[in-house]
Amino acid sequence: MTIPSPDLPHPDRRDLRLTDVLFALSDPERLAIVRQLSSGPLDMAHCHLSDPAIPKSTKSHLMKVLREAGVIRNEALGRGRRLSLRTEDLEARFPGLLASVLKAAGEGEE
């Protein structure tokens, strides 16, 4: 019996594409996740969506889109998963993008 690896694939910094990052940030729920992670890493279980009625499978899909675009890192941590924002990688590839998107998202709440 083979035990599956808890590691998920993440794109290398040099492989991050602007269109993928912008697509990942275009969904309100995914953007809400990124805003939560902008304060620091979170256990996946503590990362909440604005609508608690959203199914767990949808939450997992939102995380997958963010991870595959290179916006977040999703790593095994014990029996759970730890989410973190790839700020340094995004800043290196697209200077100022993440800060601008987060600022604009914050202004929409006022």
One Martini backbone bead per residue (centre of mass of N, CA, C, O) as a GRO file, in nm:
protein
  110
    1MET     BB    1   0.095   0.037   0.024
    2THR     BB    2   0.044   0.371  -0.065
    3ILE     BB    3   0.137   0.678   0.058
    4PRO     BB    4   0.033   0.978   0.032
    5SER     BB    5   0.134   1.284  -0.030
    6PRO     BB    6   0.102   1.602   0.137
    7ASP     BB    7   0.210   1.730  -0.109
    8LEU     BB    8   0.170   2.013  -0.304
    9PRO     BB    9   0.166   2.177  -0.587
   10HIS     BB   10   0.390   2.450  -0.681
   11PRO     BB   11   0.479   2.717  -0.831
   12ASP     BB   12   0.725   2.874  -0.946
   13ARG     BB   13   0.814   3.188  -0.957
   14ARG     BB   14   0.885   3.190  -1.272
   15ASP     BB   15   0.575   3.062  -1.335
   16LEU     BB   16   0.426   3.306  -1.288
   17ARG     BB   17   0.107   3.440  -1.391
   18LEU     BB   18  -0.080   3.711  -1.427
   19THR     BB   19  -0.350   3.586  -1.523
   20ASP     BB   20  -0.374   3.382  -1.287
   21VAL     BB   21  -0.368   3.583  -1.053
   22LEU     BB   22  -0.608   3.759  -1.140
   23PHE     BB   23  -0.814   3.535  -1.143
   24ALA     BB   24  -0.785   3.450  -0.844
   25LEU     BB   25  -0.860   3.760  -0.745
   26SER     BB   26  -1.164   3.792  -0.880
   27ASP     BB   27  -1.283   3.644  -0.642
   28PRO     BB   28  -1.434   3.718  -0.351
   29GLU     BB   29  -1.354   3.463  -0.182
   30ARG     BB   30  -1.055   3.455  -0.256
   31LEU     BB   31  -0.993   3.742  -0.160
   32ALA     BB   32  -1.071   3.692   0.136
   33ILE     BB   33  -0.846   3.491   0.189
   34VAL     BB   34  -0.610   3.680   0.123
   35ARG     BB   35  -0.677   3.889   0.340
   36GLN     BB   36  -0.634   3.698   0.579
   37LEU     BB   37  -0.328   3.622   0.494
   38SER     BB   38  -0.198   3.914   0.522
   39SER     BB   39  -0.152   3.863   0.847
   40GLY     BB   40  -0.096   3.554   0.805
   41PRO     BB   41  -0.086   3.249   0.879
   42LEU     BB   42  -0.315   2.961   0.844
   43ASP     BB   43  -0.529   2.746   0.925
   44MET     BB   44  -0.759   2.610   0.731
   45ALA     BB   45  -0.983   2.589   0.957
   46HIS     BB   46  -0.958   2.923   1.013
   47CYS     BB   47  -1.053   2.970   0.730
   48HIS     BB   48  -1.300   3.189   0.621
   49LEU     BB   49  -1.608   3.250   0.489
   50SER     BB   50  -1.869   3.464   0.427
   51ASP     BB   51  -2.019   3.183   0.360
   52PRO     BB   52  -2.099   2.910   0.560
   53ALA     BB   53  -2.271   2.745   0.327
   54ILE     BB   54  -2.029   2.665   0.194
   55PRO     BB   55  -1.886   2.409   0.076
   56LYS     BB   56  -1.601   2.232   0.127
   57SER     BB   57  -1.542   2.183  -0.176
   58THR     BB   58  -1.534   2.484  -0.251
   59LYS     BB   59  -1.307   2.567  -0.065
   60SER     BB   60  -1.098   2.379  -0.193
   61HIS     BB   61  -1.112   2.510  -0.474
   62LEU     BB   62  -1.022   2.791  -0.397
   63MET     BB   63  -0.742   2.698  -0.295
   64LYS     BB   64  -0.647   2.571  -0.561
   65VAL     BB   65  -0.646   2.824  -0.735
   66LEU     BB   66  -0.444   2.983  -0.560
   67ARG     BB   67  -0.213   2.776  -0.572
   68GLU     BB   68  -0.185   2.742  -0.889
   69ALA     BB   69  -0.123   3.061  -0.919
   70GLY     BB   70   0.073   3.145  -0.657
   71VAL     BB   71  -0.063   3.290  -0.398
   72ILE     BB   72  -0.044   3.023  -0.232
   73ARG     BB   73   0.041   2.815   0.046
   74ASN     BB   74  -0.003   2.449   0.090
   75GLU     BB   75   0.067   2.284   0.396
   76ALA     BB   76   0.161   2.052   0.594
   77LEU     BB   77   0.022   2.021   0.948
   78GLY     BB   78   0.005   1.749   1.045
   79ARG     BB   79  -0.344   1.697   1.011
   80GLY     BB   80  -0.321   1.957   0.855
   81ARG     BB   81  -0.327   2.292   0.715
   82ARG     BB   82  -0.116   2.551   0.576
   83LEU     BB   83  -0.159   2.896   0.511
   84SER     BB   84   0.008   3.112   0.266
   85LEU     BB   85   0.139   3.396   0.146
   86ARG     BB   86   0.326   3.483  -0.160
   87THR     BB   87   0.462   3.771  -0.138
   88GLU     BB   88   0.755   3.755  -0.244
   89ASP     BB   89   0.690   3.629  -0.519
   90LEU     BB   90   0.487   3.845  -0.618
   91GLU     BB   91   0.678   4.090  -0.588
   92ALA     BB   92   0.900   3.988  -0.782
   93ARG     BB   93   0.705   3.961  -1.037
   94PHE     BB   94   0.468   4.190  -0.920
   95PRO     BB   95   0.508   4.489  -0.838
   96GLY     BB   96   0.237   4.597  -0.625
   97LEU     BB   97  -0.013   4.420  -0.676
   98LEU     BB   98  -0.111   4.312  -0.403
   99ALA     BB   99  -0.138   4.585  -0.259
  100SER     BB  100  -0.345   4.703  -0.459
  101VAL     BB  101  -0.567   4.491  -0.427
  102LEU     BB  102  -0.602   4.514  -0.119
  103LYS     BB  103  -0.670   4.812  -0.113
  104ALA     BB  104  -0.918   4.803  -0.301
  105ALA     BB  105  -1.077   4.599  -0.126
  106GLY     BB  106  -1.090   4.784   0.130
  107GLU     BB  107  -1.245   5.025  -0.009
  108GLY     BB  108  -1.515   4.856  -0.069
  109GLU     BB  109  -1.609   4.865   0.253
  110GLU     BB  110  -1.673   5.183   0.303
   0.00000   0.00000   0.00000
